[in-house]
Amino acid sequence: MRICFLAPRFLEHSARWALELKKSHDVRLIVYDDNAERYTSAALRQTIASELPTTRLYHGTGWRRALLYPLNVAKIVWTCLVFRPDVVHVQEIGSTFVRRAL
């Protein structure tokens, strides 16, 4: 089964779950770029980089967030179109652009 795991935040939890799913499924992880750098250990980042295909969304504040909004929607849609998942698991739906993309 092909699973697209959309988890903009909470990368530690989401990545560990996606890595377990990867053992028996084809998994693609979509996360915020800054979460990948700030909220995970170096060992987990290395494991993600080597074992789990990941699409990183750009995260900004204020006016920068508004400029990145269409790019992030496009990245989510493009990843799903290319990957063609059987299941799209959304870990969190708080972001407006995540709702728009779905």
Salt bridges, closest charged atoms under 4 A:
GLU12 OE2 - ARG16 NH2 2.73
GLU20 OE2 - LYS23 NZ 3.04
ASP26 OD2 - ARG2 NH1 2.81
ASP33 OD1 - ARG56 NH1 3.03
ASP34 OD2 - ARG38 NH2 2.78
ASP34 OD2 - HIS59 ND1 3.10
GLU37 OE2 - ARG56 NH1 2.92
GLU92 OE2 - ARG9 NH2 2.59
